[in-house]
Amino acid sequence: MSITRTTVADKLLAYLRHQLTLSELVAWSEAAIMDGDLTEGDEPLLMEVLTKLGVADVRAFGLTWEDCEQMMRQFGYTLRIEASHAA
């Protein structure tokens, strides 16, 4: 299966929605890098983002909100936060 901008954005959004753990996101990113089936023409961007995600569980690198926001912006998305009062 070819890894596209949408594929990576969907995985990152799943992480931000707490549908994937950081460990799962990192493992998926590492597997995607090893598979190497990246969309032609987007390889540099996809490899940059996958590499960043692949080391996000290392304390020295981590993954901040700003990192996520910047990556999603590179894929053409704008992130917004919505909050509601907890009962």
C-alpha positions, 0 to 999 in steps of 0.5 A: 500500500502506497503511503500518501500525505493523506495516509500520514495525516490520518495517522497523525489525526488518529493520534491527536484524537487519542485513537492511537497511542504514541507507541502505535504511531511510532511503530507505524511510522517506523514500518512505513519507513521500512516499507518505503512505498511512498507516493512518488514526488512526495518522498522528501516530505513524507520521509521528513515527517515519518522520520520525526514521528518515528523518533517521537517516543525518544525524550530528546526528540518528543512530539509537541503540539507545534510539531503536529500543527506544522506537519499537518500544515505541510499536508494542507490541513489547519488544526483547531481545538474545540473545548466543551465544559466537562460535566 
